[in-house]
């Protein structure tokens, strides 16, 4: 999945990391059990119950490789749409 964004990869990554960290500290992203940020690679790996998301920031966009467990695969479209909306809000 690809989400368009303005700015350099470093700017996009910085906004994304800051916002995700803020939301997690407020308990608003409880679905994410663990997230590891790779500052040098401008990427992150988020793990939750039944999913793993690999997020990579490049100039002008964010690439998300979403891997779902068996129980979540039937609702992949809904999950991707929700994730897309959330990331667009974070990157706006």
Residue frames as a rotation matrix with the C-alpha (Angstrom) as fourth column:
UNK 1
0.590 0.808 0.000 0.00
0.808 -0.590 0.000 0.00
0.000 0.000 -1.000 0.00
UNK 2
-0.570 -0.776 0.270 1.28
0.792 -0.607 -0.071 3.46
0.219 0.173 0.960 -0.88
UNK 3
0.559 0.692 -0.457 0.23
0.785 -0.620 0.020 6.77
-0.269 -0.370 -0.889 0.70
UNK 4
0.114 -0.479 0.870 1.20
0.649 -0.627 -0.430 10.06
0.752 0.614 0.240 -0.94
UNK 5
0.603 -0.006 -0.798 2.80
0.700 -0.477 0.532 12.73
-0.384 -0.879 -0.283 1.22
UNK 6
0.806 -0.374 0.458 4.56
0.024 -0.753 -0.657 16.02
0.591 0.541 -0.598 0.75
UNK 7
0.653 -0.637 0.410 8.12
-0.734 -0.399 0.550 16.61
-0.187 -0.660 -0.728 1.87
UNK 8
-0.192 -0.837 -0.512 11.35
-0.801 0.436 -0.411 14.69
0.568 0.331 -0.754 1.95
UNK 9
0.194 0.199 -0.960 11.58
0.161 0.959 0.232 11.17
0.968 -0.200 0.154 3.31
UNK 10
-0.714 -0.548 -0.435 13.29
0.522 -0.003 -0.853 12.48
0.466 -0.836 0.288 6.47
UNK 11
-0.805 0.480 0.350 10.51
-0.567 -0.796 -0.212 15.03
0.177 -0.369 0.913 7.10
UNK 12
0.144 0.895 -0.422 7.78
-0.639 0.410 0.651 12.47
0.756 0.176 0.631 6.53
UNK 13
-0.047 -0.256 -0.965 9.51
0.448 0.859 -0.250 9.95
0.893 -0.444 0.074 8.82
UNK 14
-0.935 -0.355 -0.009 9.97
0.185 -0.467 -0.865 12.55
0.303 -0.810 0.503 11.55
UNK 15
-0.455 0.851 0.264 6.27
-0.844 -0.506 0.177 13.55
0.284 -0.142 0.948 11.44
UNK 16
0.287 0.571 -0.769 5.19
-0.346 0.810 0.473 9.92
0.893 0.131 0.430 11.42
UNK 17
-0.341 -0.521 -0.782 7.44
0.535 0.577 -0.617 8.91
0.773 -0.629 0.082 14.32
UNK 18
-0.967 -0.020 0.254 6.46
-0.166 -0.707 -0.687 11.93
0.193 -0.707 0.680 16.43
UNK 19
-0.223 0.972 0.077 2.73
-0.904 -0.236 0.358 11.45
0.366 0.010 0.931 15.86
UNK 20
0.256 0.285 -0.924 2.76
-0.056 0.958 0.280 7.68
0.965 -0.020 0.262 16.44
UNK 21
-0.648 -0.578 -0.496 4.74
0.487 0.187 -0.853 8.16
0.586 -0.794 0.160 19.65
UNK 22
-0.840 0.400 0.366 2.27
-0.526 -0.765 -0.371 10.82
0.132 -0.504 0.853 20.85
UNK 23
0.091 0.954 -0.285 -0.77
-0.800 0.241 0.550 8.68
0.593 0.177 0.785 20.07
UNK 24
0.051 -0.135 -0.990 0.70
0.264 0.957 -0.117 5.60
0.963 -0.255 0.084 21.74
UNK 25
-0.894 -0.431 -0.120 1.52
0.238 -0.231 -0.943 7.59
0.379 -0.872 0.310 24.90
UNK 26
-0.597 0.761 0.256 -2.16
-0.802 -0.559 -0.209 8.62
-0.015 -0.330 0.944 25.04
UNK 27
-0.618 0.304 0.725 -3.29
-0.081 0.893 -0.443 5.02
-0.782 -0.333 -0.527 24.62
UNK 28
0.248 0.794 -0.554 -4.90
-0.650 -0.288 -0.704 5.68
-0.719 0.535 0.445 21.24
UNK 29
0.179 -0.225 -0.958 -2.98
-0.861 0.435 -0.263 3.03
0.476 0.872 -0.116 19.31
UNK 30
0.063 -0.115 0.991 -3.46
-0.830 0.545 0.116 0.13
-0.553 -0.831 -0.061 21.66
UNK 31
0.952 0.304 0.034 -3.73
-0.223 0.763 -0.607 -2.22
-0.210 0.570 0.794 18.69
UNK 32
0.428 -0.881 -0.201 0.04
-0.298 0.072 -0.952 -1.81
0.853 0.467 -0.232 18.22
UNK 33
0.948 -0.089 -0.307 1.75
0.305 0.538 0.786 -4.08
0.095 -0.838 0.537 20.73
UNK 34
0.203 -0.943 -0.264 5.30
0.472 -0.142 0.870 -3.10
-0.858 -0.301 0.417 19.75
UNK 35
0.974 -0.003 0.226 6.89
0.204 -0.421 -0.884 -0.67
0.098 0.907 -0.410 17.32
UNK 36
0.182 -0.975 -0.126 10.52
0.639 0.020 0.769 -0.38
-0.747 -0.220 0.627 16.37
UNK 37
0.952 0.081 -0.296 11.76
-0.125 -0.779 -0.615 2.73
-0.280 0.622 -0.731 14.59
UNK 38
0.211 -0.899 0.385 14.81
0.903 0.330 0.276 2.57
-0.375 0.289 0.881 12.31
UNK 39
0.589 0.050 -0.807 16.03
0.056 -0.998 -0.020 6.18
-0.806 -0.033 -0.591 12.15
UNK 40
-0.437 -0.846 -0.306 18.83
-0.314 -0.175 0.933 5.48
-0.843 0.504 -0.189 9.69
UNK 41
-0.868 0.143 0.476 16.52
0.460 0.591 0.662 3.56
-0.187 0.794 -0.579 7.34
UNK 42
-0.770 0.629 -0.106 13.57
-0.632 -0.775 -0.008 5.97
-0.087 0.061 0.994 7.77
UNK 43
-0.268 0.659 -0.703 11.33
-0.278 0.646 0.711 3.01
0.922 0.386 0.010 8.50
UNK 44
-0.425 0.203 0.882 9.37
-0.894 0.061 -0.445 1.31
-0.144 -0.977 0.155 11.24
UNK 45
-0.640 0.280 -0.716 8.04
-0.004 0.930 0.367 -2.13
0.768 0.237 -0.594 12.09
UNK 46
-0.369 0.624 0.688 4.74
-0.928 -0.286 -0.238 -2.29
0.049 -0.727 0.685 13.97
UNK 47
-0.778 0.110 -0.619 3.50
0.049 0.992 0.116 -5.55
0.627 0.060 -0.777 15.49
UNK 48
-0.375 0.730 0.571 0.09
-0.926 -0.274 -0.258 -6.26
-0.032 -0.626 0.779 16.92
UNK 49
-0.350 0.342 0.872 -2.25
-0.217 0.876 -0.431 -9.14
-0.911 -0.340 -0.233 17.52
UNK 50
0.334 0.504 0.796 -2.58
0.532 0.596 -0.601 -10.84
-0.778 0.625 -0.069 14.15
UNK 51
0.938 -0.004 0.346 -0.62
0.309 -0.436 -0.845 -8.35
0.154 0.900 -0.408 12.06
UNK 52
-0.011 -0.933 -0.360 2.76
0.656 -0.279 0.702 -6.88
-0.755 -0.229 0.614 11.20
UNK 53
0.938 0.281 0.205 3.27
0.341 -0.631 -0.697 -3.65
-0.066 0.723 -0.687 9.29
UNK 54
-0.154 -0.988 -0.023 6.53
0.864 -0.146 0.482 -2.59
-0.480 0.055 0.876 7.71
UNK 55
0.868 0.480 -0.130 6.51
0.405 -0.834 -0.376 1.16
-0.289 0.273 -0.918 7.04
UNK 56
-0.228 -0.959 0.168 9.11
0.891 -0.136 0.432 2.86
-0.391 0.249 0.886 4.83
UNK 57
0.656 0.389 -0.647 9.28
0.190 -0.915 -0.356 6.58
-0.731 0.111 -0.674 4.13
UNK 58
-0.351 -0.697 0.625 10.59
0.892 -0.047 0.449 7.76
-0.284 0.715 0.639 0.78
UNK 59
-0.909 -0.034 -0.415 10.38
-0.027 -0.990 0.141 11.17
-0.416 0.139 0.899 -0.87
UNK 60
-0.652 0.699 -0.294 6.73
-0.730 -0.474 0.493 12.01
0.205 0.536 0.819 -1.47
UNK 61
0.305 0.826 -0.475 5.20
-0.568 0.558 0.605 8.81
0.764 0.085 0.639 -0.11
UNK 62
-0.304 -0.279 0.911 4.97
-0.883 0.441 -0.160 6.19
-0.357 -0.853 -0.380 2.59
UNK 63
-0.179 0.183 -0.967 5.05
-0.567 0.784 0.253 2.51
0.804 0.593 -0.037 1.65
UNK 64
-0.125 0.229 0.965 3.30
-0.929 0.315 -0.195 0.05
-0.349 -0.921 0.173 3.94
UNK 65
-0.480 -0.032 -0.877 3.71
-0.403 0.896 0.188 -3.70
0.779 0.443 -0.443 3.68
UNK 66
-0.090 0.586 0.805 0.86
-0.993 0.009 -0.118 -5.12
-0.076 -0.810 0.581 5.76
UNK 67
-0.675 -0.136 -0.725 1.00
-0.233 0.972 0.035 -8.78
0.700 0.193 -0.688 6.75
UNK 68
-0.017 0.801 0.598 -2.15
-0.978 -0.139 0.158 -10.17
0.210 -0.582 0.786 8.28
UNK 69
-0.831 -0.148 0.537 -2.81
-0.358 0.880 -0.312 -13.33
-0.426 -0.452 -0.784 10.21
UNK 70
-0.894 0.444 0.067 -5.36
0.385 0.682 0.622 -15.85
0.230 0.582 -0.780 9.04
UNK 71
-0.202 0.888 -0.413 -8.26
0.916 0.022 -0.401 -14.41
-0.347 -0.460 -0.818 11.06
UNK 72
-0.029 0.154 -0.988 -7.77
0.076 -0.985 -0.155 -10.87
-0.997 -0.079 0.017 9.75
UNK 73
-0.887 -0.427 0.178 -7.32
0.183 0.030 0.983 -11.70
-0.425 0.904 0.051 6.06
UNK 74
-0.261 0.845 0.468 -11.07
0.965 0.214 0.152 -11.67
0.028 0.491 -0.871 5.26
UNK 75
0.771 0.567 -0.291 -11.29
0.590 -0.807 -0.010 -8.01
-0.240 -0.164 -0.957 6.34
UNK 76
-0.233 -0.970 0.069 -8.05
0.897 -0.187 0.400 -6.86
-0.375 0.156 0.914 4.71
UNK 77
-0.258 0.185 0.948 -9.80
0.693 -0.649 0.315 -4.16
0.674 0.738 0.039 2.67
UNK 78
0.782 0.609 0.134 -11.37
0.308 -0.564 0.766 -2.58
0.542 -0.558 -0.628 5.74
UNK 79
0.575 -0.656 -0.489 -8.08
0.637 -0.016 0.770 -2.67
-0.513 -0.755 0.409 7.64
UNK 80
-0.406 -0.767 0.497 -6.16
0.911 -0.292 0.292 -1.10
-0.079 0.571 0.817 4.75
UNK 81
0.090 0.523 0.848 -8.75
0.520 -0.750 0.408 1.66
0.849 0.404 -0.340 4.35
UNK 82
0.940 0.256 -0.225 -8.63
0.310 -0.369 0.876 2.47
0.141 -0.894 -0.426 8.07
UNK 83
0.223 -0.948 -0.225 -4.84
0.766 0.028 0.643 2.46
-0.603 -0.316 0.732 8.04
UNK 84
-0.336 -0.303 0.892 -4.78
0.871 -0.459 0.172 4.68
0.357 0.835 0.418 4.95
UNK 85
0.533 0.630 0.565 -7.09
0.335 -0.770 0.542 7.24
0.777 -0.100 -0.622 6.58
UNK 86
0.882 -0.227 -0.413 -5.11
0.391 -0.134 0.910 7.24
-0.261 -0.965 -0.029 9.82
UNK 87
-0.093 -0.990 0.104 -1.78
0.874 -0.031 0.485 7.70
-0.477 0.136 0.868 8.02
UNK 88
-0.150 0.096 0.984 -3.18
0.732 -0.658 0.176 10.48
0.664 0.747 0.029 5.84
UNK 89
0.868 0.476 0.140 -4.33
0.228 -0.634 0.739 12.29
0.440 -0.610 -0.659 8.99
UNK 90
0.609 -0.711 -0.353 -0.91
0.542 0.047 0.839 11.84
-0.580 -0.702 0.414 10.60
UNK 91
-0.321 -0.840 0.436 0.91
0.883 -0.099 0.459 13.09
-0.343 0.533 0.774 7.51
UNK 92
0.426 0.581 0.694 -1.38
0.794 -0.608 0.021 16.04
0.434 0.542 -0.720 6.78
